Amino acid sequence: MSHQQLLSIRIASEHALYLDLATEPSPAALAQLVQLQQQLKQHYGHHLRDIVPAYLSLLLIFEPEYFVYQGLCAELTAFCQRLFQQPAPDLAGKKVQLPVYYGKDSGPDLPRLSALHGLSQKRIIELHHNTTYLVYAIGFAPGFAYLGFVPPELNSPRLATPRQQVLQGSVGIADRQTAVYPASSPGGWNIIGNSPLPLFDLNAAPLMPVAVGDEIKFEPIERAEFIRLGGQLWTD
């Protein structure tokens, strides 16, 4: 794997910085991002309030008394240069299977995507669940994992008018990405199925079953199994 470079350091807020590592998302860049996240956590310890990875960058939030912009920029640049001279790791995230019921009563946009792409609904489902995805970011809502990337045949623009309510567990496609809605919310992704597995639970440890760098596979299940697991169906 080729050596990564630190592209830039940007101010995010009064006590936070962005580290930009790449211009295009890829498994190699993600592996380097996850490695850097782990190393910076160890290096800064309690001086770092939080560190958030997402696609091409890390957000570092420091304790106010530790934040000195010029000094941190020089320190972080040197730290990254040393780290990036080491062999880049392979991704070592968890392999997670998510059950999905694909159907018109769980995926209201399946018929429209079928017409849009000139593919049967069966073929859309096959393409989606036969692909292995990486968690590139978690955001928008707690537990909302941005997964990349869908096959080119499934690349689909967001809805022109977002829905006011998307069911919890809805599996959607937006452009090159796919995701599962962890809670009912407004949304503009193309919904093709539903997963009954909770993706965010305040009473669980950890709160989310997936993290950035994990590998995700969708496993089709039948309607009866979906209902047994507590899944919700669309009624519109």
Secondary structure by P-SEA (a helix, b strand, c coil): cccccccccccccccbbbbbccccccaaaaaaaaaaaaaaaaaaccccccccccccbbbbbcccccccaaaaaaaaaaaaaaaaacccccccccbbbbbbbcccccccaaaaaaaaacccaaaaaaaaaaccccccccccccccccccccccccccccccccccccccccccccccbbbbcccccccccccccccccccccccccccccccccbbbbbbbbcaaaaaaabbbbbcc
